[in-house]
Amino acid sequence: MTKKSQVLFLLYLFLSISLMTVQSIKGPVQPLFFIRYPLNYINEAVTSLVYYIEKPFIVAMSLERQNEQLKKEVETLLLKKQEYEEKSIENERLRELLNLKQELPEYVATAKVVSKNPDIWAQTMEINKGYKDGIKKDMAVRTVLGLIGKIKKADAHYSTVLLLTDVSSSVAVKSHDNRTEAILTGVGEDYCTLRHGLDMEEVAAGDTMITSGLDSLYPPGIPVGKVLSAEKNPSMLEQDIKVGLFASPLKIDEVMVITRRRDM
């Protein structure tokens, strides 16, 4: 027997003994076991790899959904906060009007502004009270800060207010500082002017104007506005005087309607 044949015989003998040993310990030999085990291992490895690749994306998608939910909750909370703040501000304004009501025997009604018309030719606003609430034409309309106009028309449940800034509006006023009297008129802008007053040269920027009551329309002593500028107009005998209203019509949400004493 050649040396090569001897090696092959010994190798065959070793494999035979090994197989018989495995068979005696673990039962019959299953040839597919040696193929299935690597395949299972590879499958598990691939599954694990896919899981670890997908996991960051799954986590990211979950975080994105959570962020969207949190954004919605934050938006809801912000809306509730804004509503609360608006209600709080509104309550404070109504409280101030209520306190003023106690001081005014001319008080008729408190109303909410439901619409505004800032057109240059017809500056008006609508309020949610009418003649069924005791409101009549030409009654004065004011806020805590001051006068804003008069009732132009009163329906059953709504009224139209002609604002002081309207070009057809006028009110007798006087300077709280030096008692100079004049007529305040609207010009269709966010300010008014003074006309036809005596001693107009005594009016200066910073003077406070109040109603004088001499027009038999508005009760006397209502704050109206502050003089913004007073300049000599070369083409007129009077000064060119601009008055900024204490109560800006575009910033008003609630008003108080008052009457002249003789109408009560």
Helices and strands as residue ranges (DSSP letters): H 3-26, H 33-103, E 107-119, E 122-127, G 131-133, E 140-142, E 147-154, E 159-163, E 170-175, E 181-186, E 192-195, G 200-202, E 208-211, E 223-232, E 239-245, G 249-251, E 254-258, G 261-263
